[in-house]
């Protein structure tokens, strides 16, 4: 039996797959993001009759027309921009502070809102320790290594009871880096890497197949020139 045609077809198939797969994945991610976000932004259409915005003349099982979802998404972008504009002037800041104080007085909601606000501020405040450094740690057991991101120092009670300086390291899962593990480690057990956060994310999402270039010799030469 002549296997040559099958071997040639297999080579062509995997070559074509390598070419089209990035485009397919990118398009799929865009559609997934659009429909995920639209499930939230579609609520902005509440003031428009459903017989206009929904299929089947607004029947209970009718879905929102895709073009109305686009309108709702654009409306959400405008509203967020308006909030940002208000937050940059004195009266707007006072208004936002009043809303914050009101939400923080509501039982149960204040816990969720307060925690979410603190996490958001941690990543938007310009703190240079927040997802700014790629590190390597021993995880999930001794002898194995995982890539993570240094997010801050574990001060307060954690640092005091640990008996030394501890740092917070986020170990993302792969290929979905939005979930992961928070590790509290002694600083001397964390190896800081020179790769950028973007390169670290590429390495994780690509299952380790895309590793950033690294030349220790060139780095040592640059260090020597700096000292000279």
C-alpha positions as CSV (number, residue, x, y, z in Angstrom):
1,X,0.0,0.0,0.0
2,X,1.4,3.4,-1.1
3,X,1.5,5.6,2.0
4,X,3.0,8.6,0.2
5,X,-0.3,10.4,-0.6
6,X,-1.4,10.1,3.0
7,X,1.9,11.4,4.3
8,X,1.7,14.3,1.9
9,X,-1.9,15.0,2.9
10,X,-1.0,14.9,6.6
11,X,1.9,17.3,6.1
12,X,-0.4,19.7,4.2
13,X,-3.1,19.4,6.8
14,X,-0.9,20.3,9.7
15,X,0.8,23.1,7.8
16,X,-2.6,24.6,7.0
17,X,-3.8,24.1,10.5
18,X,-0.8,26.0,11.8
19,X,-1.7,28.9,9.4
20,X,-5.4,29.1,10.1
21,X,-5.6,28.2,13.8
22,X,-4.4,31.5,15.1
23,X,-7.0,33.3,13.1
24,X,-9.8,30.9,14.1
25,X,-8.8,31.2,17.8
26,X,-8.7,35.0,17.6
27,X,-12.1,35.3,15.9
28,X,-13.6,32.8,18.4
29,X,-12.2,34.9,21.4
30,X,-13.6,38.1,19.9
31,X,-17.1,36.5,19.5
32,X,-16.9,35.0,23.0
33,X,-16.0,38.4,24.5
34,X,-18.7,40.2,22.5
35,X,-21.5,37.8,23.6
36,X,-20.2,37.6,27.2
37,X,-20.1,41.4,27.5
38,X,-23.4,41.8,25.6
39,X,-25.2,39.7,28.3
40,X,-24.4,42.6,30.7
41,X,-24.7,45.6,28.4
42,X,-28.0,44.4,26.9
43,X,-29.7,45.5,30.1
44,X,-29.2,49.1,29.0
45,X,-31.9,48.5,26.4
46,X,-34.5,48.2,29.1
47,X,-36.1,51.5,28.1
48,X,-36.7,50.4,24.5
49,X,-39.7,48.1,23.9
50,X,-38.7,44.4,23.4
51,X,-40.7,44.1,20.3
52,X,-38.1,46.4,18.7
53,X,-34.9,45.0,20.2
54,X,-35.8,41.3,20.4
55,X,-36.5,38.6,17.9
56,X,-40.0,37.1,17.6
57,X,-41.6,40.5,18.4
58,X,-40.3,40.5,22.0
59,X,-41.5,37.0,22.9
60,X,-40.1,35.6,26.1
61,X,-37.8,33.2,24.2
62,X,-36.7,35.8,21.7
63,X,-33.1,36.9,21.7
64,X,-31.8,40.4,21.3
65,X,-30.9,41.3,17.7
66,X,-27.1,41.4,17.4
67,X,-27.2,45.0,16.1
68,X,-29.0,46.1,19.2
69,X,-26.3,44.4,21.2
70,X,-23.8,46.5,19.4
71,X,-25.8,49.6,20.2
72,X,-25.9,48.6,23.9
73,X,-22.1,48.0,23.9
74,X,-21.5,51.4,22.3
75,X,-23.8,53.0,24.9
76,X,-21.9,51.3,27.7
77,X,-18.6,52.7,26.3
78,X,-20.1,56.2,26.2
79,X,-21.4,55.9,29.8
80,X,-18.0,54.6,31.1
81,X,-16.3,57.5,29.3
82,X,-18.8,60.0,30.9
83,X,-18.0,58.5,34.4
84,X,-14.3,58.9,33.7
85,X,-14.8,62.5,32.7
86,X,-16.8,63.2,35.9
87,X,-14.1,61.5,38.0
88,X,-11.5,64.0,36.7
89,X,-13.2,67.1,38.1
90,X,-14.0,68.2,41.6
91,X,-17.8,67.8,41.5
92,X,-17.6,64.5,39.8
93,X,-15.2,63.2,42.4
94,X,-17.5,64.3,45.2
95,X,-20.5,62.6,43.5
96,X,-18.5,59.3,43.1
97,X,-17.4,59.5,46.7
98,X,-21.0,59.9,47.8
99,X,-22.0,56.8,45.7
100,X,-19.1,54.9,47.2
101,X,-20.2,55.7,50.7
102,X,-23.8,54.8,50.0
103,X,-22.8,51.4,48.6
104,X,-20.5,50.7,51.5
105,X,-23.4,51.2,53.9
106,X,-25.5,48.4,52.3
107,X,-25.1,45.1,54.2
108,X,-23.6,42.2,52.2
109,X,-23.2,44.4,49.2
110,X,-20.5,46.5,51.0
111,X,-18.3,43.4,51.4
112,X,-18.5,42.5,47.7
113,X,-18.1,46.1,46.5
114,X,-15.3,47.0,49.0
115,X,-13.3,43.9,48.1
116,X,-13.8,44.5,44.3
117,X,-12.8,48.1,44.7
118,X,-9.6,47.3,46.6
119,X,-8.5,44.7,44.0
120,X,-9.2,47.2,41.2
121,X,-7.2,49.9,42.9
122,X,-4.3,47.5,43.4
123,X,-4.0,47.0,39.7
124,X,-4.7,50.6,38.5
125,X,-2.9,52.6,41.2
126,X,0.4,52.5,39.4
127,X,2.0,50.3,42.1
128,X,5.1,49.0,40.5
129,X,4.9,45.6,42.3
130,X,1.5,44.7,40.8
131,X,2.0,42.3,37.9
132,X,5.2,44.1,37.0
133,X,7.7,41.4,37.7
134,X,7.8,37.8,36.3
135,X,9.2,35.3,38.8
136,X,9.9,31.6,39.0
137,X,9.1,29.6,42.1
138,X,9.1,25.9,43.3
139,X,5.5,24.8,42.7
140,X,3.5,22.5,43.0
141,X,6.3,20.5,44.7
142,X,10.0,20.7,45.4
143,X,12.0,20.2,42.2
144,X,9.3,21.6,39.9
145,X,9.2,25.2,38.7
146,X,6.3,27.4,37.8
147,X,6.1,30.9,36.3
148,X,4.2,33.6,38.3
149,X,3.9,37.3,38.8
150,X,5.0,39.2,41.9
151,X,2.0,41.2,43.1
152,X,3.2,42.7,46.4
153,X,4.6,42.2,49.9
154,X,2.7,40.3,52.6
155,X,3.0,42.8,55.3
156,X,0.9,43.1,58.5
157,X,-0.1,40.0,60.4
158,X,1.1,37.6,57.7
159,X,4.6,39.0,57.7
160,X,4.8,39.2,61.5
161,X,3.6,35.6,62.1
162,X,5.7,34.2,59.3
163,X,8.8,35.5,61.0
164,X,10.3,37.1,57.9
165,X,9.7,39.1,54.8
166,X,7.1,37.4,52.6
167,X,6.0,38.2,49.1
168,X,2.7,37.5,47.2
169,X,3.1,35.6,44.0
170,X,0.2,34.9,41.6
171,X,0.6,31.6,39.7
172,X,-1.7,31.6,36.7
173,X,-3.2,28.5,35.1
174,X,-2.6,27.6,31.5
175,X,-3.8,28.3,28.9
176,X,-6.3,30.5,30.8
177,X,-4.3,32.9,32.9
178,X,-7.3,34.6,34.5
179,X,-7.5,31.9,37.2
180,X,-4.6,30.6,39.4
181,X,-3.1,30.4,42.8
182,X,-2.0,33.0,45.3
183,X,1.3,31.9,47.0
184,X,2.9,33.5,50.1
185,X,6.6,32.8,49.9
186,X,9.8,34.0,51.6
187,X,11.5,36.5,49.3
188,X,14.7,34.4,49.1
189,X,12.6,31.6,47.5
190,X,11.5,33.7,44.6
191,X,13.7,34.0,41.5
192,X,13.1,37.2,39.6
193,X,13.2,36.8,35.8
194,X,14.2,39.4,33.2
195,X,11.4,38.7,30.8
196,X,8.6,41.3,30.5
197,X,5.0,40.6,31.8
198,X,3.8,40.3,28.2
199,X,6.5,37.7,27.4
200,X,5.5,35.9,30.6
201,X,1.9,35.8,29.6
202,X,2.8,34.6,26.1
203,X,4.8,31.8,27.6
204,X,2.0,30.7,29.8
205,X,-0.8,31.0,27.3
206,X,1.2,29.1,24.6
207,X,1.8,26.2,27.0
208,X,5.5,27.1,27.0
209,X,6.0,26.9,23.3
210,X,6.7,30.6,22.9
211,X,9.8,31.4,25.1
212,X,11.4,34.9,25.0
213,X,14.9,35.1,23.6
214,X,17.6,35.3,26.3
215,X,21.3,35.7,26.0
216,X,23.2,35.6,29.3
217,X,26.5,36.5,27.5
218,X,25.1,39.7,26.0
219,X,23.6,40.6,29.4
220,X,26.9,40.1,31.1
221,X,28.6,42.3,28.5
222,X,26.0,45.1,29.1
223,X,26.4,44.8,32.9
224,X,30.2,45.2,32.5
225,X,29.8,48.2,30.2
226,X,27.5,49.9,32.8
227,X,30.0,49.3,35.6
228,X,32.8,50.8,33.4
